[in-house]
């Protein structure tokens, strides 16, 4: 008989080599070559962002190429593109001023602004302001940046005669040509959390800050959406990285709570300066408790000024998000009237909703999903429906331009063309009466449109995930006037880059088409077997896969030796049908999971190189919530999850997100008073909301889970992840947990780079069996400021 210690030694000798042989090494070096940052360096800019000059058909833009950064000026009417200035001449003048050399290929001109009236532009370098006059190519040195801090808090009137700002939570005005900077105080009732400041919680005393006020185009009046948060409950995070760890306090309403923000709209006259506290518009609706005027989720904030300052148009919704009123307000008297209303269950799609004021209120263009598809409708000045402008089984998206002279609407639409990806946006033109619908962008790609200020000209950046961006200038008939730029991917191709692939699968109902994108490593071998990783985000405002050409983190992850996919799911996107968009209502936790699992199964059946015995999943925010939910709902299918900043308990997430997508119910109770001789009854309305959480499923964990959260996340509070960790501990589950110091909802700079490589490491360990101790030590490139 072999002694026991010898037998164990022999077993050890044979077992270790077998484990090493079966483990696959992750290609960290190749992943480093294809991070988002490295791909950006190889291609430069991937789109043209035009800066249209007010009231002109001209614009300027900057663009990065392999030869450095360029500035161009374009005259749309002439179809002319030229350099805005001579880069070498500019660098020579800067070198003379600073007595040091400048690289003309990488000029760092900060806060670049163009002044068409005086034919000059301004910028600053090394905290010094400069003016560059185009007529003689002359560079003029100005003051230090600190002397121009006014622009950080100032809101200029369109005619540049007035500056609006806030101080001590009240609203002030100042004339721009006043050498003494005389202050005119417009309000006196402002206080913390009931403020005219953009930051209502600021405790700074007697300092000029940016206000919430906006100017009417005629510069005669201002309007301000003021929010009363005084009764809203507070939330806190601790910043442990300050010299003395400090408590940050902010207001944060949660679903179902009684005390939520209340909204007011005020108007003020600029020329008389006599109406202290201005005019409060009559926006409250007695039938609706906690109604909301406008807000960040509406286009244009849900407040639309007319051609002059006599009237203001607003959107008002109820707390249940299923009813909207279109209001017309007299800015002098404060009186309001309802032009028309809309009910849309289970909730109104505020992300695509839009209202356009035609000729100062003679007509209105309104977006509605009343047929189950988002379309545009024309109303008269009294709020009566005149006609449909668009019609069909597709989604009309954002308005690009309105030509009131020719009575034509230019807009982006999705899913109108048969056989084309329904996520590709195309530019269309249609008359107000619905006639002569015309597609202006013929290329089979998605088109991002930016319209001119004056005539009907459009910059069109069109691309696909496998088609690098082409930027062109079009006229009102869709004709290409000139080609502006084309993304150069030659350096990426030299490095071995292969574009991602698009795919289409069925949802779990075997009827709905689901679209997605797949990344493979550059050394992909179809005869090998690869673990698959699903990058997820549940929506409902967007889905996780790119539509056009872009640089994505998924490419670097694939280079480790994975197949990486991202796909949509029913309930994920507002640019499909209303049914598709609303599918997950009332089921925030579980609705996207069946479609994701079924989609992965179809891909594996279609491609033998996908190994469904090794499935990873990851996501951030809602994707962090979804990736953990997938691991807990289907522990026999998903093996590894990396979940960052997840809202694992939507009962403590913000009321807006949770109530709109999971629902909130108003409960009215009668209260009898015993204090009077006669019986008196009052009513009280409260709201109820209850959402299923990942904490409820903590006992299901079987795979490998990494939870990450920023310590000062004031969007998705760290308590979301801490509560999940607490539940996992109580169930005696093994998991990994990291708090990123000083990080909010997004991870910045070196923390973002560290987390990305931590994610690589986690999947390499648990899907490839690569446990090399030095795997985290691959160089993390320095982050640009």
Residue, then its C-alpha position, 0 to 999 in steps of 0.5 A: x500500500x502506498x503511504x497516504x502522504x505519497x499518494x496525495x503528493x502524486x495526486x497533486x502532481x497530476x491535478x495541477x498540470x491538468x487545471x493549468x492545461x484547461x485554463x485559457x489565458x486572457x489576452x490582456x495586451x490585445x484588450x489594452x490596444x482596443x479600449x475606448x480611449x485607444x480607439x479614439x486616438x486611432x480614429x480621431x473624431x467620429x462625427x461633425x458637431x456644427x455650431x450654427x451661427x444665429x440667423x445664418x446658414x453658416x457654421x463652424x466646427x472642430x475635427x480631430x484627425x491623424x494630423x491633429x485638431x482642425x477648425x473649419x468654417x462652412x457656408x451652406x448656401x455657397x456649399x463652401x468649406x474652408x479652414x477657420x484660421x491658419x493653425x501654424x500662424x496661430x501657434x506662432x502668435x501664441x509662442x510669441x506671447x508666451x515665450x514658449x513653443x506651441x504644437x500647431x497640430x494640438x492647439x488647446x483652445x478652450x471655450x472656443x466661441x464665434x462672434x459673427x457680428x464682429x467677425x472674431x472668435x474668443x478662447x483661452x489658453x493657460x487661463x488667458x483670454x484671447x480674441x482672434x480677428x478674422x479680417x487681419x488674422x490678428x490675435x489679441x491678448x485679453x484678461x485672465x479667465x478669472x476676470x470673466x467668471x461672470x459667464x458662469x453665473x450670468x444668463x444674458x438676454x437675447x439682445x445682450x442688454x440684461x443679465x439674470x442671476x441668483x443670489x441668496x436664492x432670489x432672482x436679480x437683474x443687472x444691465x450689461x452696460x452699467x459700469x457700477x453693476x447696479x443690482x435689481x432684486x426681482x424677488x424676496x421670497x427665495x429660500x433654500x429648497x424654495x429657490x430661484x437658484x439652479x442649485x436650490x440646496x446651495x448654502x453660499x451666502x451673498x454670492x452670484x449664482x446661476x438662476x433657473x430663469x430663462x429669457x423670452x426671445x423679445x428680451x422683455x420678460x423672463x420666466x422661471x420654473x421654481x420648485x418647492x422642496x422644503x417638505x421633501x425628505x433628505x438623503x445623505x452621502x459621506x465624502x470620505x476623501x475630503x480633509x475632514x470626511x463630510x456629509x452631503x445633504x440633498x433632497x430626494x423624493x422616493x416612490x409613494x412618498x407624500x411630500x414630493x416637489x411642488x412646481x410653480x412658474x413665474x414671469x418677470x418684466x425686465x424693463x419696469x423692474x417694479x413687480x417684486x416676486x413677479x407674476x405666478x402663473x395659475x398652474x395648479x389643478x385641483x383634481x390632480x394632487x402633486x401635478x407637475x409643470x414641465x420637467x427634465x423628462x419633457x423636450x424643452x423642459x415642457x415649457x415653450x415660449x411663443x414669439x413674444x413674451x405675452x404668452x407662455x405654453x406649458x405641459x402639465x402632467x398628473x403624478x400617475x404620468x398618464x394625463x397631460x394638459x397643454x396650457x396657454x398662460x397670460x404672462x401679465x395676468x397669470x391666467x391659464x387655459x387648457x388648450x387640449x388634453x391627452x390621456x395615455x395609459x399606462x404612462x405618457x411617453x414624455x421622452x419623445x413628446x413635443x409641442x411646437x408653437x406655430x406663428x406665435x400660437x396660431x397653430x400647434x404641432x403635437x406628438x401623440x401615441x394615441x394609435x399605439x405609434x408616435x405621430x404628429x398632429x396639427x391643432x388650431x389656436x383654440x386647441x381643436x384638432x385640424x388633421x394628422x400630419x404623419x400616419x403609419x405603423x412607425x415612430x415619428x421622432x424629434x422635430x429637426x426643423x419647421x418651415x412655416x413659410x412652406x408649411x413643412x415639417x422636417x423630422x426624424x422617424x424610425x421603422x418606416x422603411x420595410x426591410x430596414x433596421x427599425x432603430x435607424x433614424x431617417x430624415x423626412x419632410x411632410x406638409x402640415x396637411x400630411x401630404x407629400x411625405x418624402x425621405x431625405x436620407x437614402x443611405x441604409x444607415x442611421x442618420x443624426x441630423x442637426x438643422x441650420x438656424x435660418x434656412x433648410x440646411x442639415x448636417x447629417x452624420x450617418x453610419x452603422x456599426x460596420x460603416x464609419x461615420x460620413x458627415x455631409x451637408x444637405x439642403x431641404x430636398x435632401x441633396x448632398x451639397x458637400x461632404x464634410x468629413x469621413x471617419x478614418x479607421x485605417x490605423x485601427x485596421x492596421x492594428x487588426x480591428x474587425x467591426x462588430x456584427x448586427x443580429x436579429x433574434x426573437x423575443x420570448x414570445x417567438x413573435x417580436x423581433x429583437x435586435x443586437x450587436x456582437x463583438x468578437x476578438x480580432x483573432x476569432x477562430x470559428x472552430x474554437x469555443x468561446x464564453x459569451x458575455x451579455x452587456x445589458x441595460x433594461x431601458x425603458x428610455x434606451x437599449x444597450x447596443x449601439x446603432x451607429x459607428x462608435x467606440x465601445x468598451x465591449x470591443x476591449x472585453x471581447x479581445x480577452x477571448x470572449x463573444x460579447x453581445x448587447x441586445x434589446x428586449x421588449x420594454x426597452x426602447x421608446x422608438x419602437x411601438x407603444x406596446x413594445x415600450x410599455x411591456x415592462x410596466x409594473x415589473x421593473x425587476x423581471x421583464x427584460x430577463x426572458x428575452x435576454x436568455x432566449x436571445x442568447x440561446x438562439x445565438x448559441x444554436x446558430x453559432x457553434x463557437x458560443x459556449x452556453x456553459x459559460x455565460x457572463x452578464x454585466x451592466x451599470x445602473x439599470x444594467x447593474x440591477x438587471x445583471x444581478x436579477x438575471x443571476x438570481x432569477x436564472x442561476x442555472x443559466x447565467x454563471x458570472x455577473x459584474x453589477x455596478x451602481x445598480x438600483x437593486x431596490x427601486x423602492x428607494x430610487x427616485x420617485x420619477x423613475x420608479x413611479x413612471x415605470x412601475x406605477x403609483x396608485x392614488x388612494x383617497x380616504x375620507x376623514x371625519x372630524x369630531x371637533x365640531x358639533x356638526x359632522x364634517x368630512x374631509x378627504x386625503x389622497x395618498x400614493x402607494x408604490x411597491x416594487x419587487x427587488x433583487x434583495x428578495x431573491x438573494x437566497x438564489x445566488x449560485x454563480x459568481x457576483x461582483x457588486x460595485x458602487x461609488x461611495x458618493x453616488x447621489x443618483x442611485x444611492x449606495x444603500x441599493x447595493x449595501x442592502x443587497x450585500x446585507x441580504x446575501x450575507x444573511x443567506x451566507x452567500x459568497x460574493x465580491x463587493x467593492x466601493x469606489x472612493x469618491x465616485x458618483x454614479x459614473x466612474x471618472x478618470x483613473x477610477x473608471x479605468x481601474x473598474x474596467x480592468x477589474x471587470x476584465x479580471x473578474x470575467x477572465x478568472x471565472x469564465x476562462x479560469x485565468x488566475x494569473x496574479x499579475x493580471x491587474x498590473x497591465x498598464x492603466x493609461x493616464x486619463x486626460x483631464 
